[in-house]
Amino acid sequence: MPDAAVHLELVFSRPETTLGVTRGAARLMIDMGYAPLCEVTLPNGRRADVMALGPRGDIAIVEVKSGIDDYRVDRKWHEYGPFCDAFYFAVAPEFPEGVLPDEPGLIVADGFGGAVVRDAPLTPLAPARRKALTLAFARLAAMRSVRE
């Protein structure tokens, strides 16, 4: 009986990659002192992958990109800025360098955690918007805790 050749091909599943990067980015936010919520709908109808409230009331939004194609077809990331003090992209370790723009912060993450590779520039929210977003964030967190 001839030896059978074994060929293994690593395929990164987008849903699995997205889940892992999201989980790692949320865990990083916790390590940084933030309270994260995943999949938060913003007042403009866009959905933030991770929105996190900091210890001083600052708000960070993290947009997860599962791969180059995900980034290239999704140009809505500019619409998150008016709803946060800091905006980050989060990508898997195998995401190619130099594809994402330099302006936002950058997080590299997997299912276990992450690291900030580039800090996000801070653009403070107006006080009235911060209050409205903070109240909406708190209400969403409370409603989710009751449903689960």
C-alpha positions as CSV (number, residue, x, y, z in Angstrom):
1,M,0.0,0.0,0.0
2,P,1.6,3.3,-1.1
3,D,2.1,6.1,1.4
4,A,-0.6,8.6,1.0
5,A,0.6,12.2,0.7
6,V,-0.9,14.5,3.3
7,H,-1.5,18.0,2.3
8,L,-2.7,20.6,4.8
9,E,-3.9,24.0,3.8
10,L,-4.5,26.7,6.4
11,V,-7.7,28.6,5.6
12,F,-8.6,31.5,7.8
13,S,-12.4,31.6,8.1
14,R,-13.7,35.2,8.0
15,P,-16.4,34.6,10.7
16,E,-13.8,32.9,12.9
17,T,-11.2,35.6,12.3
18,T,-13.8,38.3,13.0
19,L,-14.9,36.7,16.2
20,G,-11.3,36.2,17.4
21,V,-10.2,39.8,16.6
22,T,-13.3,41.2,18.2
23,R,-12.8,39.1,21.3
24,G,-9.2,40.1,21.5
25,A,-9.9,43.8,20.9
26,A,-12.6,43.8,23.7
27,R,-10.2,42.0,26.1
28,L,-7.5,44.6,25.3
29,M,-10.0,47.4,26.0
30,I,-10.7,45.8,29.4
31,D,-6.9,45.7,30.0
32,M,-6.8,49.4,29.2
33,G,-9.5,50.2,31.7
34,Y,-12.4,50.5,29.3
35,A,-15.8,48.8,29.5
36,P,-16.5,47.4,26.1
37,L,-19.8,46.5,24.4
38,C,-19.9,44.6,21.0
39,E,-22.1,45.4,18.1
40,V,-23.4,48.8,19.2
41,T,-25.8,50.7,16.8
42,L,-24.9,54.4,16.6
43,P,-27.3,57.3,16.2
44,N,-26.4,57.4,12.5
45,G,-27.5,53.8,12.0
46,R,-24.0,52.4,11.7
47,R,-22.9,49.5,13.9
48,A,-19.7,49.7,15.8
49,D,-18.0,46.4,16.3
50,V,-16.7,47.4,19.7
51,M,-17.6,50.6,21.6
52,A,-15.9,51.1,24.9
53,L,-16.4,53.6,27.7
54,G,-13.2,54.7,29.5
55,P,-12.7,55.5,33.2
56,R,-12.9,59.2,32.5
57,G,-15.9,59.0,30.3
58,D,-14.0,58.9,27.1
59,I,-15.4,56.7,24.3
60,A,-13.4,54.5,21.9
61,I,-14.7,52.7,18.9
62,V,-13.0,49.7,17.3
63,E,-13.7,48.6,13.7
64,V,-12.7,45.0,13.1
65,K,-11.4,44.1,9.7
66,S,-11.2,40.3,8.9
67,G,-9.0,40.8,5.8
68,I,-8.0,43.1,3.0
69,D,-11.3,42.5,1.1
70,D,-13.3,43.4,4.2
71,Y,-11.4,46.7,4.4
72,R,-11.5,47.5,0.6
73,V,-15.3,47.1,0.3
74,D,-16.2,48.9,3.6
75,R,-15.6,52.6,3.4
76,K,-18.0,53.6,6.2
77,W,-15.3,53.9,8.9
78,H,-15.2,57.7,8.5
79,E,-18.7,57.8,9.8
80,Y,-17.7,56.6,13.3
81,G,-15.6,59.6,14.2
82,P,-18.4,61.9,15.3
83,F,-19.4,59.3,18.0
84,C,-16.0,58.7,19.7
85,D,-13.0,60.3,21.1
86,A,-10.7,57.7,19.7
87,F,-11.1,55.4,16.7
88,Y,-9.1,52.2,16.0
89,F,-9.0,49.5,13.4
90,A,-8.4,46.0,14.8
91,V,-6.9,43.3,12.6
92,A,-5.5,39.8,13.0
93,P,-1.8,39.3,13.2
94,E,-1.6,38.0,9.6
95,F,-3.2,41.1,8.2
96,P,-0.7,42.7,5.8
97,E,1.0,45.9,6.9
98,G,0.6,49.1,5.0
99,V,-2.9,48.5,3.8
100,L,-4.8,50.5,6.4
101,P,-4.7,54.4,6.5
102,D,-2.3,56.0,9.0
103,E,-4.9,58.3,10.7
104,P,-6.8,55.8,12.9
105,G,-5.3,53.9,15.8
106,L,-4.4,50.3,15.1
107,I,-4.9,47.2,17.2
108,V,-3.6,43.7,16.4
109,A,-5.6,41.1,18.1
110,D,-6.5,37.4,18.2
111,G,-9.0,35.4,20.4
112,F,-6.8,35.8,23.5
113,G,-6.0,39.5,23.5
114,G,-4.4,42.3,21.6
115,A,-1.9,45.1,21.5
116,V,-2.1,48.7,20.4
117,V,0.3,49.1,17.5
118,R,-0.6,52.7,16.8
119,D,-2.4,55.0,19.2
120,A,-5.6,56.7,18.0
121,P,-5.5,60.4,17.7
122,L,-7.8,62.0,20.3
123,T,-10.7,64.2,19.1
124,P,-12.8,65.1,22.1
125,L,-16.6,64.9,21.8
126,A,-18.8,67.8,22.5
127,P,-20.2,67.6,26.0
128,A,-23.8,67.2,24.9
129,R,-23.0,64.4,22.5
130,R,-20.8,62.7,25.1
131,K,-23.7,62.8,27.6
132,A,-26.2,61.4,25.1
133,L,-23.8,58.6,24.0
134,T,-22.9,57.7,27.6
135,L,-26.6,57.4,28.6
136,A,-27.4,55.3,25.5
137,F,-24.3,53.1,26.2
138,A,-25.4,52.6,29.8
139,R,-29.0,51.8,28.9
140,L,-27.8,49.3,26.2
141,A,-25.5,47.6,28.7
142,A,-28.3,47.4,31.3
143,M,-30.8,46.0,28.8
144,R,-28.3,43.4,27.6
145,S,-27.6,42.3,31.2
146,V,-31.3,41.6,31.8
147,R,-31.8,39.7,28.6
148,E,-28.9,37.4,29.1
